[in-house]
Amino acid sequence: MSFITQGKTNIKYILITAIVAIIFGGGIIYLQNNFIEEMGEFIPIEIKKEIDNTSSKMSLSYVVKGCAETESSTATKSSGTEKEPKIEMVGNKIIYSRAINNQCCRQAVMEKETKDNTINIYEVWSGVGCKCICFSEIEATIDNIPEGHYAVNVYEKGIKPGDNNEPMEQKLIIAKEVDVLQVRDETTDWKTYTNEEYGYEIKYPKEWSYKEEINPREGYNWIQTFFDNSKEKSIIMISNPALQIGYEAWTVEKTDAIKIPNSKKYLTKKIFEPTTKDFDPFILVLWPENIDEDWLGSGQISLSYKDKNDPNIKIFDEMLSTFRFLD
């Protein structure tokens, strides 16, 4: 074989070897990444792209339900169904949530840290801890996020159980990259209804109107507010205090907690389905969580509808997104 022919053969061999190595190496990386993902392990993500210092406008609101809310040993101790940590996009909001069985007499609060396009959320734990186990649900929302691509990391940190104030080792719970798109606010030019006596406000469509009925009772005013448009009457009703009636002809199909921006308070939303054809389904939103403890400060918002394609359901949800407590 000539030197030139042998050289060509060697070059072909080298190229083939290199290609095989690249493919094989890529396969190993792919398997490693999949293995890490399946094992539930996360690596912190950082994106250094500048966003014109708009990260300072981001706001954090959160809800902690269960004994981790109060740090009290008298809080609910029963265990519940744990839910894996999750980061999801809802509109232009980032929502983190999980549900855990945790040690009693421990409290969790949420904090955030932003740098460029990296958002870090922290579960900060404290409290001496008790021997019993209780159930807690944690949910945090980051709002007012400028459009862009973000790395979101959620950590657990704080103080270990006990009296020594020993710091916990910071632990990464979950990491995810997300794209935030700007969502048009349909409520920008809506009108605002304010109830100063019960301390809240809510927006309603500019084409709609409302009628407020004040019925004096012993020690308080019972206020009912009816919202309607030009075609229908009494589409949405607000009652303060909440109505004390039973709903035996319905079953609760779904229950959700609605966080109030820039507040630790939240609304409880329930969807009721009738058990007979004599009644319509309806949505009921209540506050506070335990109405029996503060009935005179309570309220409810309700919408009745014929089917799930009713356009008023979308308007109802948009109105709820504008609900604010005045304190």
C-alpha positions in Angstrom: 0.0 0.0 0.0 1.4 3.4 -0.9 2.1 6.0 1.7 -0.7 8.3 0.3 -3.3 5.6 0.3 -2.3 4.5 3.8 -2.5 8.2 5.0 -6.0 8.5 3.6 -7.0 5.3 5.4 -5.5 6.6 8.7 -7.4 9.9 8.3 -10.7 8.0 7.7 -10.0 5.9 10.7 -9.4 9.0 12.9 -12.5 10.7 11.6 -14.7 7.6 12.2 -13.2 7.2 15.7 -13.9 10.9 16.5 -17.5 10.6 15.3 -18.1 7.5 17.4 -16.5 9.2 20.4 -18.8 12.2 20.0 -21.9 10.1 19.6 -20.9 7.8 22.5 -20.0 10.8 24.7 -23.3 12.5 23.9 -25.2 9.4 24.8 -23.4 9.2 28.2 -24.3 12.9 28.9 -27.9 12.2 27.8 -28.1 9.2 30.1 -26.5 11.1 33.0 -29.0 14.0 32.6 -32.0 11.6 32.5 -30.6 9.7 35.4 -30.3 12.9 37.5 -33.8 14.0 36.5 -35.3 10.6 37.4 -33.5 10.6 40.7 -35.2 13.9 41.5 -31.9 15.8 42.1 -31.5 19.4 41.1 -28.6 21.7 40.3 -28.9 25.4 40.9 -29.4 27.4 37.7 -28.1 30.9 37.1 -28.8 33.3 34.2 -26.7 36.5 34.2 -28.5 38.3 31.4 -29.3 41.8 32.5 -33.0 42.9 32.7 -32.5 46.7 33.2 -32.8 46.5 37.0 -36.5 45.7 36.8 -36.1 42.7 39.1 -36.7 45.1 42.0 -40.3 45.4 40.9 -41.0 41.7 41.5 -43.2 41.0 44.5 -43.5 37.9 46.7 -46.7 36.7 48.3 -47.2 33.3 50.0 -49.5 31.1 51.9 -48.5 28.6 54.6 -51.3 26.4 55.8 -51.1 24.0 58.7 -48.9 24.0 61.8 -46.0 25.5 59.9 -48.1 28.7 59.6 -48.3 29.3 63.4 -45.4 27.3 64.9 -48.0 26.2 67.5 -48.2 22.7 68.9 -52.0 23.1 69.1 -52.3 23.5 65.3 -53.5 20.7 63.1 -51.3 17.6 63.7 -53.0 15.2 61.3 -50.9 14.0 58.4 -51.9 14.6 54.8 -51.0 13.7 51.3 -47.6 15.0 50.5 -47.1 16.7 47.1 -43.8 17.0 45.3 -42.3 20.5 44.9 -43.5 22.2 41.8 -42.7 25.4 39.9 -45.3 26.5 37.3 -46.3 29.5 35.2 -49.8 31.0 35.6 -50.1 33.9 33.2 -47.0 36.0 34.0 -46.7 34.7 37.5 -44.3 32.1 38.9 -45.9 29.8 41.5 -44.0 27.4 43.7 -45.8 24.9 45.9 -45.4 21.7 47.9 -47.1 19.8 50.7 -45.2 18.0 53.4 -45.5 16.2 56.7 -43.2 18.2 59.0 -42.1 18.3 62.6 -44.6 20.2 64.9 -43.7 23.5 66.6 -41.8 24.6 63.4 -42.7 27.6 61.4 -42.0 28.5 57.7 -41.9 31.9 56.1 -40.9 32.7 52.5 -38.3 35.1 51.2 -37.0 35.9 47.7 -33.7 37.1 46.2 -33.3 38.3 42.6 -30.2 38.9 40.6 -30.3 39.6 36.9 -32.5 36.8 35.5 -32.1 34.5 38.5 -34.9 34.2 41.0 -34.1 32.5 44.3 -37.0 31.6 46.6 -36.4 30.5 50.2 -38.4 28.4 52.7 -37.0 29.8 56.0 -37.7 27.4 58.9 -37.5 28.2 62.7 -38.9 26.8 66.0 -37.7 24.4 68.6 -39.6 21.4 67.2 -41.8 18.9 69.0 -41.9 15.1 68.8 -45.2 14.9 66.9 -45.6 15.3 63.1 -48.1 17.5 61.4 -49.1 18.5 57.8 -48.3 21.8 56.0 -49.0 23.2 52.6 -46.7 25.9 51.2 -47.3 28.1 48.2 -45.4 31.2 47.0 -46.1 33.5 44.1 -43.7 35.9 42.3 -45.6 38.7 40.5 -44.7 41.8 38.5 -42.1 39.9 36.5 -40.7 41.6 33.4 -40.8 39.6 30.2 -37.8 37.3 29.8 -36.1 34.0 30.4 -35.5 33.1 34.1 -33.8 30.6 36.3 -35.9 29.8 39.4 -34.3 28.0 42.4 -36.1 27.1 45.6 -34.1 26.5 48.8 -34.8 25.3 52.3 -32.8 27.1 55.1 -33.2 28.5 58.6 -32.6 27.2 62.1 -32.4 23.6 63.1 -34.9 22.2 65.7 -33.7 22.7 69.3 -32.6 25.5 71.6 -29.1 26.1 70.1 -30.1 28.3 67.2 -27.9 26.2 65.0 -28.3 27.1 61.3 -29.6 24.5 58.9 -27.6 23.5 55.9 -29.1 25.3 52.9 -30.7 22.7 50.7 -31.9 23.1 47.1 -35.5 21.8 46.8 -36.2 22.4 43.1 -34.8 24.3 40.1 -36.4 25.2 36.8 -36.0 27.6 33.8 -39.1 29.4 32.7 -40.2 32.0 30.1 -42.3 34.9 31.3 -44.5 36.5 28.7 -46.4 39.8 29.3 -50.1 39.2 29.7 -52.6 41.9 28.8 -54.5 43.1 31.8 -58.2 43.0 30.9 -59.1 44.9 34.0 -57.1 48.1 33.4 -60.0 50.3 32.6 -62.5 48.6 35.0 -64.4 50.4 37.7 -63.7 49.8 41.4 -66.2 49.0 44.2 -64.9 49.8 47.7 -66.4 48.5 50.9 -64.8 50.5 53.7 -66.9 49.0 56.4 -65.7 45.5 55.7 -62.3 46.6 54.4 -61.9 45.5 50.8 -62.2 46.6 47.2 -62.8 44.7 43.9 -62.9 45.8 40.3 -65.8 45.1 37.9 -66.3 45.6 34.1 -66.9 49.3 33.1 -70.1 48.3 31.3 -71.5 46.8 34.5 -73.2 48.5 37.4 -73.9 47.5 41.0 -76.6 48.0 43.6 -75.7 48.0 47.3 -78.3 47.1 50.0 -77.5 47.9 53.6 -79.7 46.1 56.2 -79.0 47.2 59.8 -78.8 44.4 62.3 -78.1 44.5 66.0 -74.4 45.5 66.3 -73.6 45.4 62.6 -74.8 46.1 59.0 -75.6 43.3 56.7 -74.5 44.5 53.3 -75.4 42.8 50.0 -73.9 44.1 46.7 -75.3 42.9 43.4 -73.3 43.3 40.1 -75.0 43.1 36.7 -74.6 44.1 33.1 -77.2 45.6 30.7 -78.5 42.1 29.7 -78.8 40.3 33.0 -79.5 41.0 36.6 -77.8 40.0 39.8 -75.0 38.0 38.0 -72.5 38.2 40.9 -73.4 38.9 44.6 -71.2 39.8 47.5 -72.5 39.4 51.1 -71.0 40.8 54.3 -71.0 38.9 56.6 -71.2 35.6 54.8 -74.5 33.9 54.6 -75.2 31.3 57.3 -77.1 28.7 55.2 -76.6 25.1 54.3 -75.8 23.6 50.9 -77.3 20.2 51.3 -78.5 20.1 47.7 -74.9 20.5 46.3 -71.6 18.8 46.6 -68.2 20.5 46.6 -66.4 19.6 43.3 -63.3 21.6 43.9 -61.6 23.8 46.5 -58.8 26.3 45.8 -57.0 28.9 47.8 -56.6 32.3 46.1 -53.7 34.4 47.3 -54.2 38.1 47.7 -51.2 40.0 46.2 -49.0 41.7 48.8 -50.9 40.1 51.7 -50.7 36.9 53.7 -54.4 36.6 53.5 -56.2 34.5 51.0 -59.7 33.6 49.7 -61.2 30.1 49.6 -62.9 29.3 46.3 -65.4 26.4 46.1 -67.2 25.0 43.1 -70.6 23.5 44.0 -72.3 20.9 41.8 -76.0 20.2 42.4 -77.1 16.7 43.3 -80.4 17.1 41.4 -81.5 18.9 38.2 -83.6 21.3 40.2 -80.6 23.5 41.0 -77.7 25.2 39.1 -74.0 24.9 39.8 -72.4 27.9 41.5 -69.0 29.2 42.6 -68.6 30.4 46.2 -65.6 32.5 47.5 -65.3 32.9 51.2 -63.1 34.7 53.7 -61.5 34.4 56.3 -60.4 30.7 56.4 -62.3 30.0 59.6 -65.5 32.0 59.4 -66.7 30.9 62.8 -63.8 32.7 64.5 -64.6 36.1 62.8 -68.1 35.9 61.3 -68.7 39.6 61.7 -65.6 40.3 59.5 -66.4 37.6 56.9 -67.7 37.8 53.4 -68.6 35.8 50.4 -68.8 36.3 46.6 -71.0 34.0 44.5 -71.9 33.3 40.9 -74.6 30.9 39.7 -74.4 29.6 36.1 -76.0 27.1 33.8 -73.0 25.4 32.2 -69.2 25.7 32.4 -69.0 27.7 29.1 -70.8 30.6 30.7 -68.7 33.8 29.8 -69.5 35.2 33.2 -67.2 32.6 34.8 -64.2 34.2 33.2 -65.3 37.7 34.3 -65.9 36.3 37.8 -62.3 35.0 37.9 -60.9 38.3 36.6 -62.8 40.2 39.3 -61.3 37.9 41.9 -57.8 38.7 40.6 -58.4 42.3 41.5 -59.7 41.7 45.1 -57.7 43.6 47.7 -58.0 44.0 51.5 -57.7 47.7 52.5 -55.5 47.0 55.6 
